[in-house]
Amino acid sequence: MFSQIDVSQTTRGAAPTLRNTDDQQTLLLREILVAQDRQNELLEELVNQLGAVQKQRSNELGQWKQANPHLARSCRAATEALSKVQTEFLDSLTQEISENAEALMDGEFMLNEFIDRFGPRMVHLNGLLQILSALSSTPNPTNTSN
């Protein structure tokens, strides 16, 4: 009923396979390391390029502010005034939401009407404020080192 099994042949055959697997894993890990190093190099290049563009833009904006100090001051005054308008707009927007919360949740039509009514205004108002703030005479925190 019991027969003899020769295990030595299988054992000798498994040892090179195990060693071969270790070599493959080592090779794969080296390839992953090379790929990560390349990815890090590319990320460094990207950061350097973006930083250079941002620095150039900041320098150009600083030069514009020096060349147009009166306009920069006017932009600052307009920013302050428009900021007050934005505060009032946000107040009316939040009031509208609190008064019509159930209707906004229940009906898609009401939600779409609300977004159509307030969305574009909010987007354009924020865009104008960003532009005026950038052009205003107040120094930018990223610009103070220049």
PyMOL commands that set and color helices and strands:
alter all, ss='L'
color gray80, all
select helices_A, chain A and resi 8-67+69-99+101-106+108-135
alter helices_A, ss='H'
color red, helices_A
deselect
rebuild
show_as cartoon
